[in-house]
Amino acid sequence: MVRIILNGEIFSKTSFTGEICGALQKYLGSNGSIIRNCYNNANIKSSNNNVGGVSGYNTESIIENCYNTGVIMTEDKNPSYAGGIAGVNNGTSTIKNCYNIGSVTGKYTCIGGITGHNGASGQGTQIVENVFNAGTIKKGTTVATTDIGTSSNYLGNLIGYGVYNKTINGKYGNTTIEEMKNWNNDTIVQNLGNGFKKNRNSNVNQGLPILVWQ
């Protein structure tokens, strides 16, 4: 999928809810699926789990050059598996050159600004790279304070749960939003890779770095 733009609001009672794709996976005989150059502005509320701004569930596939500005909210189902980009990033999967500035809230565990659950032991190698989150990430009223969640609640500004087989890099919570607004293109490439560029319009995405294709 390439260059899909969605606005509005969605409410779901079923699992695997994403504004671009409910579940992204490898089909028999394929090399895996790809979502590229897409974004979501819609608010998503679900009474189930596996909820993401781009995809509810990403396995054996790639999400790249995408972003979310919509509010993501999931209730009732435990774990929540909620993320700004993908609810779950599982198998040998990649989330690359993506960002989230929408709030993500769940009632239970596994909630993250990029992905709520980033794989488990024996489930392939998950890659999350060149990403940032500027949204507020919450479990109930508890706000995330670390990039990767801990065993107390698996609530993270970047990843809720994910301690196995992971490659994670980028610029996260130790950089303030105000600092990121002042980055020049050289600093942006150094911290986020060449998929991002300087945002010249302070009225767009809070003046934060944007993707090259925007």
Secondary structure, DSSP 8 states (H G I E B T S, - for coil): -BS-EE-SEEEESSS-EESSEEEE---TTSS--EEES-EE-SEEEESSS-EESSEEEEESSEEEEEEE-S-EEE-SSSS--EESSEEEEESS-EEEEEEE-S-EEESSS-EESSEEE---TTS--EEEEEEEE-S-EEETTEE--SSB--TTT-EESSEEE--SSEEEEE--TTS-HHHHHT--HHHHHHHH-TTEE----TTSGGG--EETT-
